[in-house]
Amino acid sequence: MYIVIGGAGNISEEIAISLLSSGDEVHIIDVESTIVDKINSNIGMIASKGNLLNAKDLEKSGINRASIFIAASDNDEENLIACQLVKHNFETSKTLAIYKYMDNYEVFQHSGIDYPINITELTINRLSSIINTHAPITLIELPGGDKGIVSIKVPPDSQVLGKTIEEIPPTTFETKILMIASENGEIPNNYEEYKIKARDELIVLVPKGLENEIHSTITNSVYEK
């Protein structure tokens, strides 16, 4: 697969290395000659000088034969415009924009870009899974918009420790624990008899709007009144 990365932002080189290790062909364009030279020196001659907002520079990068275009500069607005430029002027199958600021969330989600990825959101979600101080992590929003699948980590003082799934009071009859993964990644075979342990990850089907309620049921401390 041929992939063009527009802009050598903070993670562009790491993205390129990962793609190359998977056997993909990668080309990076950036306006800074020193950055281009650094990339070519570090991982091979895969970068060239060019502006991700310039159609001619994109064409020189081989965008017409690319399966994916990734806009990965450190500027959110540039990444947004670059993806829209590619979508409207070239036959690239997929566009992916990386952006940092949550204030731009709505703009990117309704921009027509195939895969907008917010770095801040990913970081928050990762922190949530580690320290368990944030809302449940939404994994999938199911078609119809009335249900979703969330991930909830069980804290060490949870009121559900030692209980089976059947002993956890459901928020509604539509709430269902689909899977349990232990801290070491093991998935129990017999959910009916399995007793929930600290730091288990629960994958839960829950009606829209009740995510925080089921989160509280699972994470509330046994010492809370």
C-alpha positions as CSV (number, residue, x, y, z in Angstrom):
1,M,0.0,0.0,0.0
2,Y,1.3,3.5,-0.9
3,I,0.7,6.1,1.8
4,V,1.5,9.8,1.7
5,I,2.1,11.7,4.9
6,G,1.7,15.5,4.7
7,G,3.7,17.5,7.2
8,A,6.4,16.1,9.4
9,G,4.8,16.7,12.8
10,N,5.9,15.3,16.1
11,I,4.7,11.8,15.3
12,S,5.1,11.6,11.5
13,E,8.4,9.9,11.6
14,E,7.1,7.3,14.1
15,I,4.0,6.7,11.9
16,A,6.3,6.2,8.9
17,I,8.5,3.7,10.7
18,S,5.5,1.7,11.8
19,L,4.0,1.6,8.3
20,L,7.3,0.7,6.7
21,S,7.8,-2.2,9.2
22,S,4.4,-3.5,8.0
23,G,5.6,-3.5,4.4
24,D,3.8,-0.4,3.2
25,E,5.4,2.2,0.9
26,V,5.5,5.7,2.5
27,H,6.3,9.2,1.3
28,I,6.5,12.3,3.6
29,I,6.4,15.9,2.4
30,D,7.3,18.9,4.5
31,V,8.2,22.5,3.8
32,E,11.3,22.4,6.0
33,S,14.5,21.2,4.2
34,T,16.2,20.4,7.5
35,I,13.4,18.1,8.6
36,V,13.3,16.4,5.2
37,D,17.0,15.8,5.4
38,K,16.7,14.5,9.0
39,I,14.0,12.0,8.0
40,N,16.0,10.8,5.0
41,S,19.0,10.3,7.1
42,N,17.2,8.5,9.9
43,I,15.0,6.1,8.0
44,G,15.9,6.2,4.3
45,M,15.0,8.4,1.3
46,I,11.3,8.6,1.8
47,A,10.8,12.4,2.3
48,S,10.8,15.4,0.0
49,K,10.3,19.1,0.3
50,G,6.8,20.2,-0.4
51,N,3.8,22.0,1.0
52,L,0.8,19.8,2.1
53,L,-1.5,22.7,1.0
54,N,-0.1,22.8,-2.5
55,A,-1.8,20.6,-5.1
56,K,1.3,20.5,-7.3
57,D,3.5,19.4,-4.4
58,L,1.0,16.8,-3.4
59,E,1.0,15.5,-7.0
60,K,4.8,15.3,-7.0
61,S,4.6,13.1,-3.9
62,G,2.6,10.5,-5.8
63,I,-0.8,11.3,-4.2
64,N,-2.6,10.1,-7.4
65,R,-1.5,6.5,-6.6
66,A,-1.8,6.7,-2.8
67,S,-4.4,4.6,-1.0
68,I,-4.2,6.8,2.1
69,F,-3.3,10.4,2.8
70,I,-2.4,11.3,6.4
71,A,-2.2,14.9,7.4
72,A,0.1,15.0,10.4
73,S,1.6,18.4,10.7
74,D,1.5,20.2,14.1
75,N,-1.1,22.6,12.8
76,D,-4.8,21.5,13.1
77,E,-6.1,23.9,10.4
78,E,-3.4,22.8,7.9
79,N,-4.3,19.2,8.4
80,L,-8.0,19.9,7.9
81,I,-7.5,21.9,4.7
82,A,-5.0,19.4,3.3
83,C,-7.4,16.5,3.7
84,Q,-10.2,18.4,2.0
85,L,-7.8,19.4,-0.8
86,V,-6.9,15.8,-1.4
87,K,-10.5,14.6,-1.2
88,H,-11.7,17.1,-3.8
89,N,-8.8,17.0,-6.2
90,F,-7.3,13.5,-6.2
91,E,-8.6,9.9,-6.2
92,T,-7.0,8.9,-2.9
93,S,-9.3,6.3,-1.2
94,K,-8.9,7.5,2.4
95,T,-8.0,10.7,4.2
96,L,-6.8,10.8,7.8
97,A,-6.3,14.0,9.8
98,I,-4.5,14.2,13.1
99,Y,-5.4,17.1,15.3
100,K,-4.7,18.3,18.9
101,Y,-7.3,20.7,20.1
102,M,-10.7,19.5,21.4
103,D,-12.2,22.9,20.4
104,N,-11.8,21.6,16.8
105,Y,-13.7,18.4,17.5
106,E,-17.0,19.3,15.8
107,V,-15.3,20.9,12.8
108,F,-13.3,17.8,12.1
109,Q,-16.1,15.4,12.7
110,H,-18.3,17.1,10.1
111,S,-15.5,18.0,7.7
112,G,-16.0,14.9,5.4
113,I,-12.5,13.6,6.3
114,D,-12.7,9.8,6.5
115,Y,-10.7,9.4,9.8
116,P,-10.2,12.5,12.0
117,I,-8.1,11.5,15.0
118,N,-7.8,13.7,18.1
119,I,-4.5,13.1,20.0
120,T,-5.9,14.7,23.2
121,E,-8.9,12.4,23.2
122,L,-6.7,9.4,22.8
123,T,-4.5,10.5,25.6
124,I,-7.5,11.1,27.9
125,N,-9.0,7.7,27.1
126,R,-5.7,6.0,27.8
127,L,-5.3,7.8,31.1
128,S,-8.9,6.9,32.0
129,S,-8.1,3.2,31.4
130,I,-5.0,3.4,33.7
131,I,-6.2,5.6,36.6
132,N,-9.9,5.1,36.4
133,T,-10.9,8.6,37.4
134,H,-12.8,9.6,34.2
135,A,-16.0,8.6,32.6
136,P,-16.3,5.2,30.9
137,I,-14.5,4.9,27.6
138,T,-16.8,4.5,24.7
139,L,-15.6,1.8,22.4
140,I,-18.5,1.6,19.8
141,E,-21.6,3.6,19.2
142,L,-24.1,1.1,17.8
143,P,-26.3,1.9,14.7
144,G,-29.5,3.7,15.7
145,G,-27.7,5.8,18.3
146,D,-29.6,4.4,21.3
147,K,-26.9,2.0,22.6
148,G,-23.2,1.8,22.9
149,I,-20.4,-0.4,24.1
150,V,-18.2,1.0,26.9
151,S,-15.1,-0.1,28.8
152,I,-14.9,0.3,32.5
153,K,-12.0,-0.6,34.8
154,V,-12.8,-2.0,38.3
155,P,-11.0,0.0,41.0
156,P,-9.4,-1.8,44.0
157,D,-12.1,-0.6,46.5
158,S,-15.1,-1.3,44.2
159,Q,-18.4,-2.5,45.7
160,V,-18.6,-5.2,43.0
161,L,-15.4,-7.0,44.0
162,G,-16.0,-10.7,44.6
163,K,-19.4,-10.6,42.9
164,T,-20.5,-12.4,39.8
165,I,-22.1,-10.7,36.9
166,E,-25.5,-11.9,38.1
167,E,-25.0,-10.2,41.4
168,I,-24.3,-6.7,39.9
169,P,-27.6,-4.8,39.7
170,P,-28.2,-3.7,36.1
171,T,-29.1,-0.1,35.3
172,T,-31.8,-1.4,33.0
173,F,-32.7,-4.8,31.5
174,E,-30.8,-3.6,28.3
175,T,-27.5,-3.2,30.2
176,K,-25.3,-6.3,29.7
177,I,-21.7,-7.1,30.5
178,L,-20.3,-8.6,27.3
179,M,-16.8,-9.5,28.3
180,I,-14.4,-9.4,31.2
181,A,-10.6,-9.1,30.8
182,S,-8.3,-9.5,33.8
183,E,-5.4,-7.3,34.6
184,N,-3.0,-9.7,32.8
185,G,-5.2,-9.9,29.8
186,E,-6.8,-13.3,30.5
187,I,-10.5,-13.7,29.6
188,P,-12.5,-16.1,31.9
189,N,-14.3,-18.9,30.2
190,N,-17.2,-19.1,32.7
191,Y,-18.7,-15.7,33.2
192,E,-21.5,-17.0,35.4
193,E,-19.2,-18.2,38.1
194,Y,-16.3,-15.7,37.7
195,K,-15.9,-13.3,40.6
196,I,-14.9,-9.8,39.7
197,K,-11.4,-8.7,40.7
198,A,-9.7,-5.3,41.1
199,R,-8.5,-3.9,37.8
200,D,-10.6,-6.2,35.7
201,E,-11.8,-4.5,32.5
202,L,-15.5,-4.8,31.9
203,I,-16.9,-4.4,28.4
204,V,-20.5,-3.3,28.8
205,L,-23.5,-2.9,26.4
206,V,-25.4,0.1,27.8
207,P,-28.3,2.4,26.6
208,K,-27.2,5.8,25.5
209,G,-27.2,8.3,28.4
210,L,-26.8,5.7,31.1
211,E,-23.0,5.3,30.7
212,N,-22.2,7.3,33.9
213,E,-24.8,5.4,35.9
214,I,-23.4,1.9,35.1
215,H,-19.9,3.4,35.6
216,S,-20.9,4.5,39.1
217,T,-22.4,1.1,39.9
218,I,-19.1,-0.6,39.0
219,T,-16.7,1.9,40.4
220,N,-18.3,3.2,43.6
221,S,-16.3,2.3,46.7
222,V,-17.5,-0.3,49.1
223,Y,-17.0,2.3,51.8
224,E,-19.3,4.9,50.2
225,K,-22.6,5.5,52.0
